[in-house]
Amino acid sequence: MKILITGGMGFIGSAVVRSIVAAGEDRVVNLDTLTYAANPANLADIADNTHYAFEQADIRDRAAIDVVLARHRPDAVMHLAAESHVDRSIDGPADFVDTNITGTYQLLDAALAYWRELNDEARDSFRFHHVSTDEVYGSLGLDDPRFTETTPYSPRSPYAASKAASDHLASAWFHTYGLPVVISNCSNNYGPRQFPEKLIPLMIISALSGKPLPVYGEGLNVRDWLHVDDHARALRAILRDGRVGETYLVGGDGERRNIDLVHALCAILDVELPNSPHRPHADLIQFVTDRPGHDHRYAIDHAKLTAELGWSPTIDLDDGLRDTVRWYLENREWWRAILEGRYDGGRLGLTRTAD
Ligand code: NAD
């Protein structure tokens, strides 16, 4: 199978590309326009692999998508390209509307035109897998049941609203035009190669230099954390065996309050860096004004995915956090290059926590 992956230079996309290429069966074409969030270093070691090709293109550029589809003739599209950072969506929603909504529309419409020209067999097996987030479902109370595939949409941030809109477009292209769409909505990911503006790398990197660790509000917001490699495995299973027209929720069984997560990271750093002048790292924690519209709790019930496709998360949160801290300690050049180069630190200021 040849899979066109959009956003493959990003955090999750690069994990998916790596896992597919490592398996050695399928081929990948990575379509990415290389925004600030892209990092070609994420895939440098497979750049010359014969199962891998890169196309720099923008999903908002219909002509460019058509060229890539015609050149590579993929059997499936897995769509991850997006603006993905909630705080940025609050500061500047326009990019989120452009990329996540208009870009998804352009990609769906290009895929539909391409799909219609395929022969019967190829049309039957073609898939358009739209990758989305649990944030489209809004905010849970502490005692509310977890999100399921039938939870009503209730997005509350510009990011979540733009992803919700893209989910609805993908669903409409299935119901109206018959494009074989499958959708997945996932909880918060963590792991190696996550861009330093996101909560976990931000905390690790700030703690290393003794900077304050900013935690929104009282840190009581709850997120369900999933290791990016578990997500990549779920995405491959859904693309291969998911039922057309269905949605699958992907979660880590890893609910944790933000403050507890940050304390866990600090405790790991205390052990990994016994000679650090910043021990105990938890002393660096500072509570900062909460962000507007901050969803209280996300939690995922992934029973459908487990029952239908046999997937469940395999990486325990505490083990995954320890390995992630070690990765950032051992790969300082990876994140230093971002902080010193393309990273737009002035806008985010590296001062806020974020999903
Ligand atoms: P990311 O920000 O790390 O990477 C996004 C990638 O998309 C980048 O490589 C960027 O260059 C590319 N991109 C952005 N705009 C583009 C455009 N117009 N054309 C082509 N490429 C473009 O994002 P991520 O965290 O890896 O998330 C990937 C997907 O998974 C997103 O759709 C996101 O909504 C979804 N998701 C993320 C999480 C999470 O915790 N990170 C959780 C659930 C779902």
Boltz pocket constraint, residues with backbone or C-beta under 6 A from the ligand:
constraints:
  - pocket:
      binder: B
      contacts: [[A, 6], [A, 7], [A, 8], [A, 9], [A, 10], [A, 11], [A, 12], [A, 13], [A, 31], [A, 32], [A, 33], [A, 34], [A, 35], [A, 36], [A, 37], [A, 38], [A, 39], [A, 57], [A, 58], [A, 59], [A, 60], [A, 79], [A, 80], [A, 81], [A, 82], [A, 83], [A, 84], [A, 85], [A, 99], [A, 103], [A, 131], [A, 132], [A, 133], [A, 134], [A, 163], [A, 185], [A, 186], [A, 187], [A, 188], [A, 189], [A, 190], [A, 195], [A, 355]]
      max_distance: 6.0
